[in-house]
Structure formats: structure tokens, C-alpha cells
Amino acid sequence: MAAANPDGPLRDLAVSLNNLAVQLGHLERREEGLTAIREAADHYRQLTLRDAAKYEPDLQTSLEVAEWLESLPSSGRQSGL
């Protein structure tokens, strides 16, 4: 399966991290969300090097999520994880 779609696993990971970052933001866990979205953006940057037209919109979405998370107030809470 990976041979047929070599970008699939990395893209799936980036999508999952992007979704996680949004959920963490909604839970007021800004710093954890920022960590997840930065990793997602890094993966999308790698994918964009392979196929910019296909992955640039996903990278842009991740950057917008990062901006949103940055705009949230820092809660100062420590994670219970």
C-alpha cells in the first residue's frame, strides 16, 4: 500500500496532528497545540517539496491554525499527561 502511495503515511500523520492541534486549542491547551501544529507543518513542508500543487493548501491551513493558536491566551496550566 505504501508503495502505491508513498506520501500517504506522512500526509495521514500531518492531518492527524493538524486535527489534534485544533482540538487542543479548543481545550485551551495552547502550547501542546502549537507543538502538534509545528510538527504537522514540518511534515507538510516535506510533502510540498515533493508536490507543491498538491500539498501547499494543506501547509497553508496548518500555518493558519498555528496563527490561531498563537492568538489564544496562554493558560499557564501544566498538562496532566
Secondary structure as UniProt FT lines:
FT   TURN            2..4
FT   TURN            6..7
FT   HELIX           8..26
FT   TURN            27..28
FT   HELIX           30..50
FT   HELIX           52..71
//
